[in-house]
Amino acid sequence: MATLSACAGELQPRKALILLANEPRAYRESIAQVLGQLRPNVEVITAEPEDLEDRVLRLAPEMVVFSEAPGLVRERVPIWVELYPEYGRRSVVGVGEERSTIEEIQLSHLLCVVDHAERLAH
Protein backbone atom coordinates (compact mmCIF):
# COMPACT_ATOMS: atom_id res chain seq x y z
CA MET A 1 0.00 0.00 0.00
CA ALA A 2 1.36 3.45 -0.83
CA THR A 3 0.42 6.94 0.28
CA LEU A 4 0.77 10.22 -1.56
CA SER A 5 3.46 12.42 -0.10
CA ALA A 6 2.01 15.93 0.23
CA CYS A 7 5.42 17.58 0.05
CA ALA A 8 7.05 15.75 -2.84
CA GLY A 9 4.03 14.51 -4.73
CA GLU A 10 5.64 11.05 -4.92
CA LEU A 11 4.27 7.67 -3.98
CA GLN A 12 6.00 6.28 -0.94
CA PRO A 13 5.56 2.86 0.67
CA ARG A 14 3.65 2.84 3.92
CA LYS A 15 5.67 2.09 7.03
CA ALA A 16 4.77 -1.00 9.01
CA LEU A 17 2.96 -0.08 12.22
CA ILE A 18 4.16 -1.84 15.37
CA LEU A 19 1.96 -1.41 18.45
CA LEU A 20 3.45 -2.14 21.87
CA ALA A 21 1.03 -2.69 24.77
CA ASN A 22 3.02 -5.02 26.99
CA GLU A 23 3.72 -4.82 30.70
CA PRO A 24 5.62 -3.63 32.55
CA ARG A 25 5.63 -0.12 31.12
CA ALA A 26 9.42 0.16 31.44
CA TYR A 27 9.82 -2.82 29.06
CA ARG A 28 7.30 -1.29 26.65
CA GLU A 29 9.07 2.07 26.53
CA SER A 30 12.53 0.50 26.26
CA ILE A 31 11.49 -1.81 23.44
CA ALA A 32 9.84 1.10 21.61
CA GLN A 33 13.00 3.18 21.84
CA VAL A 34 15.27 0.37 20.66
CA LEU A 35 13.00 -0.62 17.77
CA GLY A 36 12.77 3.01 16.71
CA GLN A 37 16.54 3.25 16.60
CA LEU A 38 17.29 -0.12 15.02
CA ARG A 39 14.36 -0.19 12.60
CA PRO A 40 13.75 3.42 11.50
CA ASN A 41 11.60 2.25 8.58
CA VAL A 42 8.81 1.10 10.89
CA GLU A 43 6.45 3.23 12.95
CA VAL A 44 6.44 2.21 16.61
CA ILE A 45 3.72 3.38 18.97
CA THR A 46 2.86 2.44 22.53
CA ALA A 47 -0.46 2.04 24.29
CA GLU A 48 -1.71 1.08 27.70
CA PRO A 49 -2.82 -2.57 27.78
CA GLU A 50 -6.41 -1.58 28.55
CA ASP A 51 -6.48 0.43 25.29
CA LEU A 52 -5.13 -2.41 23.14
CA GLU A 53 -8.38 -3.62 21.57
CA ASP A 54 -9.48 -0.10 20.63
CA ARG A 55 -6.06 0.71 19.12
CA VAL A 56 -6.07 -2.49 17.08
CA LEU A 57 -9.50 -1.67 15.66
CA ARG A 58 -8.60 1.95 14.87
CA LEU A 59 -5.03 1.54 13.61
CA ALA A 60 -4.87 -1.94 12.04
CA PRO A 61 -1.20 -2.51 12.95
CA GLU A 62 0.91 -5.14 11.18
CA MET A 63 2.33 -6.29 14.51
CA VAL A 64 1.38 -6.08 18.19
CA VAL A 65 3.41 -6.90 21.29
CA PHE A 66 1.36 -7.56 24.42
CA SER A 67 1.37 -9.39 27.76
CA GLU A 68 -2.33 -10.24 27.72
CA ALA A 69 -4.79 -9.71 24.90
CA PRO A 70 -8.36 -10.50 23.98
CA GLY A 71 -8.92 -12.97 21.13
CA LEU A 72 -9.66 -10.06 18.82
CA VAL A 73 -5.96 -9.17 18.70
CA ARG A 74 -4.95 -12.69 17.71
CA GLU A 75 -7.72 -12.76 15.09
CA ARG A 76 -7.17 -9.34 13.50
CA VAL A 77 -3.43 -8.70 13.74
CA PRO A 78 -1.28 -10.58 11.20
CA ILE A 79 1.77 -10.79 13.49
CA TRP A 80 1.78 -10.69 17.27
CA VAL A 81 4.06 -11.41 20.20
CA GLU A 82 2.71 -12.41 23.60
CA LEU A 83 5.64 -11.26 25.70
CA TYR A 84 6.18 -13.09 29.00
CA PRO A 85 2.55 -14.03 29.71
CA GLU A 86 1.88 -14.27 33.44
CA TYR A 87 5.45 -12.96 33.93
CA GLY A 88 6.84 -16.33 32.85
CA ARG A 89 10.01 -17.00 30.86
CA ARG A 90 8.38 -17.98 27.59
CA SER A 91 6.85 -15.87 24.85
CA VAL A 92 4.53 -16.84 22.00
CA VAL A 93 4.86 -15.48 18.46
CA GLY A 94 1.92 -15.65 16.07
CA VAL A 95 2.40 -15.20 12.32
CA GLY A 96 -0.82 -15.86 10.48
CA GLU A 97 -2.05 -19.26 11.64
CA GLU A 98 1.37 -20.38 12.91
CA ARG A 99 2.38 -20.21 16.58
CA SER A 100 5.88 -20.56 18.02
CA THR A 101 6.92 -20.62 21.65
CA ILE A 102 10.27 -19.06 22.51
CA GLU A 103 11.97 -19.53 25.87
CA GLU A 104 13.58 -16.30 27.07
CA ILE A 105 12.96 -14.26 23.92
CA GLN A 106 15.85 -12.01 22.91
CA LEU A 107 16.01 -8.71 21.05
CA SER A 108 17.25 -10.56 17.97
CA HIS A 109 14.01 -12.58 17.94
CA LEU A 110 11.90 -9.43 18.15
CA LEU A 111 13.89 -7.78 15.37
CA CYS A 112 13.32 -10.79 13.13
CA VAL A 113 9.56 -10.59 13.76
CA VAL A 114 9.60 -6.82 13.11
CA ASP A 115 11.41 -7.44 9.82
CA HIS A 116 8.66 -9.86 8.83
CA ALA A 117 6.00 -7.24 9.69
CA GLU A 118 7.87 -4.68 7.59
CA ARG A 119 7.84 -6.99 4.57
CA LEU A 120 4.11 -7.52 5.09
CA ALA A 121 3.43 -3.77 4.89
CA HIS A 122 5.03 -3.47 1.42
CNS distance restraints for C-alpha pairs under 8 A (distance, minus, plus):
assign (resid   1 and name CA) (resid  13 and name CA) 6.29 0.50 0.50
assign (resid   1 and name CA) (resid  14 and name CA) 6.06 0.50 0.50
assign (resid   1 and name CA) (resid 121 and name CA) 7.06 0.50 0.50
assign (resid   1 and name CA) (resid 122 and name CA) 6.27 0.50 0.50
assign (resid   2 and name CA) (resid  11 and name CA) 6.01 0.50 0.50
assign (resid   2 and name CA) (resid  12 and name CA) 5.44 0.50 0.50
assign (resid   2 and name CA) (resid  13 and name CA) 4.50 0.50 0.50
assign (resid   2 and name CA) (resid  14 and name CA) 5.31 0.50 0.50
assign (resid   3 and name CA) (resid  11 and name CA) 5.79 0.50 0.50
assign (resid   3 and name CA) (resid  12 and name CA) 5.76 0.50 0.50
assign (resid   3 and name CA) (resid  13 and name CA) 6.58 0.50 0.50
assign (resid   3 and name CA) (resid  14 and name CA) 6.37 0.50 0.50
assign (resid   4 and name CA) (resid   9 and name CA) 6.25 0.50 0.50
assign (resid   4 and name CA) (resid  10 and name CA) 5.97 0.50 0.50
assign (resid   4 and name CA) (resid  11 and name CA) 4.96 0.50 0.50
assign (resid   4 and name CA) (resid  12 and name CA) 6.58 0.50 0.50
assign (resid   5 and name CA) (resid   9 and name CA) 5.11 0.50 0.50
assign (resid   5 and name CA) (resid  10 and name CA) 5.46 0.50 0.50
assign (resid   5 and name CA) (resid  11 and name CA) 6.19 0.50 0.50
assign (resid   5 and name CA) (resid  12 and name CA) 6.71 0.50 0.50
assign (resid   6 and name CA) (resid  10 and name CA) 7.96 0.50 0.50
assign (resid  13 and name CA) (resid 122 and name CA) 6.40 0.50 0.50
assign (resid  14 and name CA) (resid 121 and name CA) 6.68 0.50 0.50
assign (resid  14 and name CA) (resid 122 and name CA) 6.93 0.50 0.50
assign (resid  15 and name CA) (resid  41 and name CA) 6.13 0.50 0.50
assign (resid  15 and name CA) (resid  42 and name CA) 5.07 0.50 0.50
assign (resid  15 and name CA) (resid  43 and name CA) 6.08 0.50 0.50
assign (resid  15 and name CA) (resid 118 and name CA) 7.14 0.50 0.50
assign (resid  15 and name CA) (resid 121 and name CA) 6.63 0.50 0.50
assign (resid  15 and name CA) (resid 122 and name CA) 7.92 0.50 0.50
assign (resid  16 and name CA) (resid  41 and name CA) 7.58 0.50 0.50
assign (resid  16 and name CA) (resid  42 and name CA) 4.92 0.50 0.50
assign (resid  16 and name CA) (resid  43 and name CA) 6.02 0.50 0.50
assign (resid  16 and name CA) (resid  61 and name CA) 7.31 0.50 0.50
assign (resid  16 and name CA) (resid  62 and name CA) 6.06 0.50 0.50
assign (resid  16 and name CA) (resid 117 and name CA) 6.39 0.50 0.50
assign (resid  16 and name CA) (resid 118 and name CA) 5.01 0.50 0.50
assign (resid  16 and name CA) (resid 120 and name CA) 7.63 0.50 0.50
assign (resid  16 and name CA) (resid 121 and name CA) 5.14 0.50 0.50
assign (resid  16 and name CA) (resid 122 and name CA) 7.98 0.50 0.50
assign (resid  17 and name CA) (resid  42 and name CA) 6.11 0.50 0.50
assign (resid  17 and name CA) (resid  43 and name CA) 4.86 0.50 0.50
assign (resid  17 and name CA) (resid  44 and name CA) 6.05 0.50 0.50
assign (resid  17 and name CA) (resid  45 and name CA) 7.63 0.50 0.50
assign (resid  17 and name CA) (resid  61 and name CA) 4.88 0.50 0.50
assign (resid  17 and name CA) (resid  62 and name CA) 5.56 0.50 0.50
assign (resid  17 and name CA) (resid  63 and name CA) 6.65 0.50 0.50
assign (resid  18 and name CA) (resid  42 and name CA) 7.09 0.50 0.50
assign (resid  18 and name CA) (resid  43 and name CA) 6.06 0.50 0.50
assign (resid  18 and name CA) (resid  44 and name CA) 4.80 0.50 0.50
assign (resid  18 and name CA) (resid  45 and name CA) 6.35 0.50 0.50
assign (resid  18 and name CA) (resid  61 and name CA) 5.92 0.50 0.50
assign (resid  18 and name CA) (resid  62 and name CA) 6.25 0.50 0.50
assign (resid  18 and name CA) (resid  63 and name CA) 4.89 0.50 0.50
assign (resid  18 and name CA) (resid  64 and name CA) 5.80 0.50 0.50
assign (resid  18 and name CA) (resid  65 and name CA) 7.83 0.50 0.50
assign (resid  18 and name CA) (resid 114 and name CA) 7.71 0.50 0.50
assign (resid  19 and name CA) (resid  44 and name CA) 6.04 0.50 0.50
assign (resid  19 and name CA) (resid  45 and name CA) 5.12 0.50 0.50
assign (resid  19 and name CA) (resid  46 and name CA) 5.68 0.50 0.50
assign (resid  19 and name CA) (resid  47 and name CA) 7.19 0.50 0.50
assign (resid  19 and name CA) (resid  61 and name CA) 6.45 0.50 0.50
assign (resid  19 and name CA) (resid  63 and name CA) 6.29 0.50 0.50
assign (resid  19 and name CA) (resid  64 and name CA) 4.71 0.50 0.50
assign (resid  19 and name CA) (resid  65 and name CA) 6.36 0.50 0.50
assign (resid  20 and name CA) (resid  28 and name CA) 6.19 0.50 0.50
assign (resid  20 and name CA) (resid  32 and name CA) 7.17 0.50 0.50
assign (resid  20 and name CA) (resid  44 and name CA) 7.45 0.50 0.50
assign (resid  20 and name CA) (resid  45 and name CA) 6.24 0.50 0.50
assign (resid  20 and name CA) (resid  46 and name CA) 4.66 0.50 0.50
assign (resid  20 and name CA) (resid  47 and name CA) 6.21 0.50 0.50
assign (resid  20 and name CA) (resid  64 and name CA) 5.77 0.50 0.50
assign (resid  20 and name CA) (resid  65 and name CA) 4.80 0.50 0.50
assign (resid  20 and name CA) (resid  66 and name CA) 6.35 0.50 0.50
assign (resid  21 and name CA) (resid  28 and name CA) 6.69 0.50 0.50
assign (resid  21 and name CA) (resid  46 and name CA) 5.89 0.50 0.50
assign (resid  21 and name CA) (resid  47 and name CA) 4.98 0.50 0.50
assign (resid  21 and name CA) (resid  48 and name CA) 5.50 0.50 0.50
assign (resid  21 and name CA) (resid  49 and name CA) 4.89 0.50 0.50
assign (resid  21 and name CA) (resid  52 and name CA) 6.39 0.50 0.50
assign (resid  21 and name CA) (resid  64 and name CA) 7.41 0.50 0.50
assign (resid  21 and name CA) (resid  65 and name CA) 5.96 0.50 0.50
assign (resid  21 and name CA) (resid  66 and name CA) 4.90 0.50 0.50
assign (resid  21 and name CA) (resid  67 and name CA) 7.34 0.50 0.50
assign (resid  22 and name CA) (resid  27 and name CA) 7.44 0.50 0.50
assign (resid  22 and name CA) (resid  28 and name CA) 5.68 0.50 0.50
assign (resid  22 and name CA) (resid  48 and name CA) 7.75 0.50 0.50
assign (resid  22 and name CA) (resid  49 and name CA) 6.39 0.50 0.50
assign (resid  22 and name CA) (resid  65 and name CA) 6.01 0.50 0.50
assign (resid  22 and name CA) (resid  66 and name CA) 3.97 0.50 0.50
assign (resid  22 and name CA) (resid  67 and name CA) 4.73 0.50 0.50
assign (resid  22 and name CA) (resid  68 and name CA) 7.51 0.50 0.50
assign (resid  22 and name CA) (resid  83 and name CA) 6.89 0.50 0.50
assign (resid  23 and name CA) (resid  27 and name CA) 6.63 0.50 0.50
assign (resid  23 and name CA) (resid  28 and name CA) 6.46 0.50 0.50
assign (resid  23 and name CA) (resid  49 and name CA) 7.51 0.50 0.50
assign (resid  23 and name CA) (resid  66 and name CA) 7.25 0.50 0.50
assign (resid  23 and name CA) (resid  67 and name CA) 5.92 0.50 0.50
assign (resid  24 and name CA) (resid  28 and name CA) 6.57 0.50 0.50
assign (resid  25 and name CA) (resid  29 and name CA) 6.14 0.50 0.50
assign (resid  26 and name CA) (resid  30 and name CA) 6.04 0.50 0.50
assign (resid  27 and name CA) (resid  31 and name CA) 5.95 0.50 0.50
assign (resid  28 and name CA) (resid  32 and name CA) 6.13 0.50 0.50
assign (resid  28 and name CA) (resid  46 and name CA) 7.11 0.50 0.50
assign (resid  29 and name CA) (resid  33 and name CA) 6.22 0.50 0.50
assign (resid  29 and name CA) (resid  46 and name CA) 7.39 0.50 0.50
assign (resid  30 and name CA) (resid  34 and name CA) 6.24 0.50 0.50
assign (resid  31 and name CA) (resid  35 and name CA) 5.99 0.50 0.50
assign (resid  32 and name CA) (resid  36 and name CA) 6.02 0.50 0.50
assign (resid  32 and name CA) (resid  44 and name CA) 6.15 0.50 0.50
assign (resid  32 and name CA) (resid  45 and name CA) 7.05 0.50 0.50
assign (resid  32 and name CA) (resid  46 and name CA) 7.16 0.50 0.50
assign (resid  33 and name CA) (resid  37 and name CA) 6.33 0.50 0.50
assign (resid  34 and name CA) (resid  38 and name CA) 6.02 0.50 0.50
assign (resid  35 and name CA) (resid  39 and name CA) 5.36 0.50 0.50
assign (resid  35 and name CA) (resid  40 and name CA) 7.50 0.50 0.50
assign (resid  35 and name CA) (resid  44 and name CA) 7.23 0.50 0.50
assign (resid  35 and name CA) (resid 111 and name CA) 7.60 0.50 0.50
assign (resid  36 and name CA) (resid  40 and name CA) 5.32 0.50 0.50
assign (resid  36 and name CA) (resid  42 and name CA) 7.29 0.50 0.50
assign (resid  36 and name CA) (resid  43 and name CA) 7.35 0.50 0.50
assign (resid  36 and name CA) (resid  44 and name CA) 6.38 0.50 0.50
assign (resid  41 and name CA) (resid 118 and name CA) 7.93 0.50 0.50
assign (resid  42 and name CA) (resid 118 and name CA) 6.71 0.50 0.50
assign (resid  47 and name CA) (resid  51 and name CA) 6.31 0.50 0.50
assign (resid  47 and name CA) (resid  52 and name CA) 6.55 0.50 0.50
assign (resid  47 and name CA) (resid  55 and name CA) 7.73 0.50 0.50
assign (resid  48 and name CA) (resid  52 and name CA) 6.69 0.50 0.50
assign (resid  49 and name CA) (resid  66 and name CA) 7.32 0.50 0.50
assign (resid  49 and name CA) (resid  68 and name CA) 7.69 0.50 0.50
assign (resid  49 and name CA) (resid  69 and name CA) 7.95 0.50 0.50
assign (resid  51 and name CA) (resid  55 and name CA) 6.19 0.50 0.50
assign (resid  52 and name CA) (resid  56 and name CA) 6.14 0.50 0.50
assign (resid  52 and name CA) (resid  69 and name CA) 7.52 0.50 0.50
assign (resid  53 and name CA) (resid  57 and name CA) 6.32 0.50 0.50
assign (resid  53 and name CA) (resid  69 and name CA) 7.82 0.50 0.50
assign (resid  53 and name CA) (resid  70 and name CA) 7.29 0.50 0.50
assign (resid  53 and name CA) (resid  72 and name CA) 7.11 0.50 0.50
assign (resid  53 and name CA) (resid  73 and name CA) 6.69 0.50 0.50
assign (resid  54 and name CA) (resid  58 and name CA) 6.18 0.50 0.50
assign (resid  55 and name CA) (resid  59 and name CA) 5.67 0.50 0.50
assign (resid  55 and name CA) (resid  60 and name CA) 7.66 0.50 0.50
assign (resid  56 and name CA) (resid  60 and name CA) 5.21 0.50 0.50
assign (resid  56 and name CA) (resid  61 and name CA) 6.39 0.50 0.50
assign (resid  56 and name CA) (resid  73 and name CA) 6.88 0.50 0.50
assign (resid  56 and name CA) (resid  76 and name CA) 7.81 0.50 0.50
assign (resid  56 and name CA) (resid  77 and name CA) 7.53 0.50 0.50
assign (resid  60 and name CA) (resid  76 and name CA) 7.88 0.50 0.50
assign (resid  60 and name CA) (resid  77 and name CA) 7.12 0.50 0.50
assign (resid  61 and name CA) (resid  77 and name CA) 6.63 0.50 0.50
assign (resid  62 and name CA) (resid  77 and name CA) 6.17 0.50 0.50
assign (resid  62 and name CA) (resid  78 and name CA) 5.86 0.50 0.50
assign (resid  62 and name CA) (resid  79 and name CA) 6.16 0.50 0.50
assign (resid  62 and name CA) (resid 117 and name CA) 5.71 0.50 0.50
assign (resid  62 and name CA) (resid 118 and name CA) 7.84 0.50 0.50
assign (resid  62 and name CA) (resid 120 and name CA) 7.28 0.50 0.50
assign (resid  62 and name CA) (resid 121 and name CA) 6.92 0.50 0.50
assign (resid  63 and name CA) (resid  77 and name CA) 6.30 0.50 0.50
assign (resid  63 and name CA) (resid  78 and name CA) 6.51 0.50 0.50
assign (resid  63 and name CA) (resid  79 and name CA) 4.65 0.50 0.50
assign (resid  63 and name CA) (resid  80 and name CA) 5.22 0.50 0.50
assign (resid  63 and name CA) (resid  81 and name CA) 7.85 0.50 0.50
assign (resid  63 and name CA) (resid 114 and name CA) 7.42 0.50 0.50
assign (resid  63 and name CA) (resid 117 and name CA) 6.14 0.50 0.50
assign (resid  64 and name CA) (resid  73 and name CA) 7.98 0.50 0.50
assign (resid  64 and name CA) (resid  77 and name CA) 7.06 0.50 0.50
assign (resid  64 and name CA) (resid  79 and name CA) 6.67 0.50 0.50
assign (resid  64 and name CA) (resid  80 and name CA) 4.72 0.50 0.50
assign (resid  64 and name CA) (resid  81 and name CA) 6.31 0.50 0.50
assign (resid  65 and name CA) (resid  80 and name CA) 5.76 0.50 0.50
assign (resid  65 and name CA) (resid  81 and name CA) 4.69 0.50 0.50
assign (resid  65 and name CA) (resid  82 and name CA) 6.01 0.50 0.50
assign (resid  65 and name CA) (resid  83 and name CA) 6.59 0.50 0.50
assign (resid  66 and name CA) (resid  80 and name CA) 7.82 0.50 0.50
assign (resid  66 and name CA) (resid  81 and name CA) 6.33 0.50 0.50
assign (resid  66 and name CA) (resid  82 and name CA) 5.10 0.50 0.50
assign (resid  66 and name CA) (resid  83 and name CA) 5.81 0.50 0.50
assign (resid  67 and name CA) (resid  82 and name CA) 5.31 0.50 0.50
assign (resid  67 and name CA) (resid  83 and name CA) 5.10 0.50 0.50
assign (resid  67 and name CA) (resid  84 and name CA) 6.19 0.50 0.50
assign (resid  67 and name CA) (resid  85 and name CA) 5.18 0.50 0.50
assign (resid  67 and name CA) (resid  86 and name CA) 7.51 0.50 0.50
assign (resid  68 and name CA) (resid  82 and name CA) 6.86 0.50 0.50
assign (resid  68 and name CA) (resid  85 and name CA) 6.50 0.50 0.50
assign (resid  69 and name CA) (resid  73 and name CA) 6.33 0.50 0.50
assign (resid  69 and name CA) (resid  74 and name CA) 7.78 0.50 0.50
assign (resid  70 and name CA) (resid  74 and name CA) 7.46 0.50 0.50
assign (resid  71 and name CA) (resid  75 and name CA) 6.17 0.50 0.50
assign (resid  72 and name CA) (resid  76 and name CA) 5.91 0.50 0.50
assign (resid  73 and name CA) (resid  77 and name CA) 5.59 0.50 0.50
assign (resid  74 and name CA) (resid  78 and name CA) 7.76 0.50 0.50
assign (resid  74 and name CA) (resid  80 and name CA) 7.03 0.50 0.50
assign (resid  74 and name CA) (resid  94 and name CA) 7.66 0.50 0.50
assign (resid  78 and name CA) (resid  94 and name CA) 7.72 0.50 0.50
assign (resid  78 and name CA) (resid  95 and name CA) 6.02 0.50 0.50
assign (resid  78 and name CA) (resid  96 and name CA) 5.35 0.50 0.50
assign (resid  79 and name CA) (resid  93 and name CA) 7.50 0.50 0.50
assign (resid  79 and name CA) (resid  94 and name CA) 5.51 0.50 0.50
assign (resid  79 and name CA) (resid  95 and name CA) 4.61 0.50 0.50
assign (resid  79 and name CA) (resid  96 and name CA) 6.44 0.50 0.50
assign (resid  79 and name CA) (resid 113 and name CA) 7.80 0.50 0.50
assign (resid  79 and name CA) (resid 117 and name CA) 6.71 0.50 0.50
assign (resid  80 and name CA) (resid  93 and name CA) 5.82 0.50 0.50
assign (resid  80 and name CA) (resid  94 and name CA) 5.11 0.50 0.50
assign (resid  80 and name CA) (resid  95 and name CA) 6.72 0.50 0.50
assign (resid  81 and name CA) (resid  91 and name CA) 7.02 0.50 0.50
assign (resid  81 and name CA) (resid  92 and name CA) 5.74 0.50 0.50
assign (resid  81 and name CA) (resid  93 and name CA) 4.49 0.50 0.50
assign (resid  81 and name CA) (resid  94 and name CA) 6.30 0.50 0.50
assign (resid  82 and name CA) (resid  91 and name CA) 5.54 0.50 0.50
assign (resid  82 and name CA) (resid  92 and name CA) 5.06 0.50 0.50
assign (resid  82 and name CA) (resid  93 and name CA) 6.36 0.50 0.50
assign (resid  83 and name CA) (resid  90 and name CA) 7.49 0.50 0.50
assign (resid  83 and name CA) (resid  91 and name CA) 4.84 0.50 0.50
assign (resid  83 and name CA) (resid  92 and name CA) 6.79 0.50 0.50
assign (resid  84 and name CA) (resid  88 and name CA) 5.08 0.50 0.50
assign (resid  84 and name CA) (resid  89 and name CA) 5.79 0.50 0.50
assign (resid  84 and name CA) (resid  90 and name CA) 5.55 0.50 0.50
assign (resid  84 and name CA) (resid  91 and name CA) 5.04 0.50 0.50
assign (resid  85 and name CA) (resid  90 and name CA) 7.35 0.50 0.50
assign (resid  85 and name CA) (resid  91 and name CA) 6.75 0.50 0.50
assign (resid  89 and name CA) (resid 103 and name CA) 5.93 0.50 0.50
assign (resid  89 and name CA) (resid 104 and name CA) 5.25 0.50 0.50
assign (resid  90 and name CA) (resid 101 and name CA) 6.66 0.50 0.50
assign (resid  90 and name CA) (resid 102 and name CA) 5.53 0.50 0.50
assign (resid  90 and name CA) (resid 103 and name CA) 4.28 0.50 0.50
assign (resid  90 and name CA) (resid 104 and name CA) 5.50 0.50 0.50
assign (resid  90 and name CA) (resid 105 and name CA) 6.96 0.50 0.50
assign (resid  91 and name CA) (resid 101 and name CA) 5.72 0.50 0.50
assign (resid  91 and name CA) (resid 102 and name CA) 5.22 0.50 0.50
assign (resid  91 and name CA) (resid 103 and name CA) 6.38 0.50 0.50
assign (resid  91 and name CA) (resid 104 and name CA) 7.11 0.50 0.50
assign (resid  91 and name CA) (resid 105 and name CA) 6.39 0.50 0.50
assign (resid  92 and name CA) (resid  99 and name CA) 6.74 0.50 0.50
assign (resid  92 and name CA) (resid 100 and name CA) 5.61 0.50 0.50
assign (resid  92 and name CA) (resid 101 and name CA) 4.48 0.50 0.50
assign (resid  92 and name CA) (resid 102 and name CA) 6.17 0.50 0.50
assign (resid  93 and name CA) (resid  99 and name CA) 5.66 0.50 0.50
assign (resid  93 and name CA) (resid 100 and name CA) 5.20 0.50 0.50
assign (resid  93 and name CA) (resid 101 and name CA) 6.39 0.50 0.50
assign (resid  93 and name CA) (resid 102 and name CA) 7.65 0.50 0.50
assign (resid  94 and name CA) (resid  98 and name CA) 5.71 0.50 0.50
assign (resid  94 and name CA) (resid  99 and name CA) 4.61 0.50 0.50
assign (resid  94 and name CA) (resid 100 and name CA) 6.60 0.50 0.50
assign (resid  95 and name CA) (resid  99 and name CA) 6.57 0.50 0.50
assign (resid 105 and name CA) (resid 109 and name CA) 6.30 0.50 0.50
assign (resid 105 and name CA) (resid 110 and name CA) 7.60 0.50 0.50
assign (resid 106 and name CA) (resid 110 and name CA) 6.70 0.50 0.50
assign (resid 107 and name CA) (resid 111 and name CA) 6.14 0.50 0.50
assign (resid 108 and name CA) (resid 112 and name CA) 6.24 0.50 0.50
assign (resid 109 and name CA) (resid 113 and name CA) 6.42 0.50 0.50
assign (resid 110 and name CA) (resid 114 and name CA) 6.13 0.50 0.50
assign (resid 111 and name CA) (resid 115 and name CA) 6.08 0.50 0.50
assign (resid 112 and name CA) (resid 116 and name CA) 6.41 0.50 0.50
assign (resid 113 and name CA) (resid 117 and name CA) 6.37 0.50 0.50
assign (resid 114 and name CA) (resid 118 and name CA) 6.16 0.50 0.50
assign (resid 115 and name CA) (resid 119 and name CA) 6.37 0.50 0.50
assign (resid 116 and name CA) (resid 120 and name CA) 6.33 0.50 0.50
assign (resid 117 and name CA) (resid 121 and name CA) 6.45 0.50 0.50
assign (resid 118 and name CA) (resid 122 and name CA) 6.90 0.50 0.50
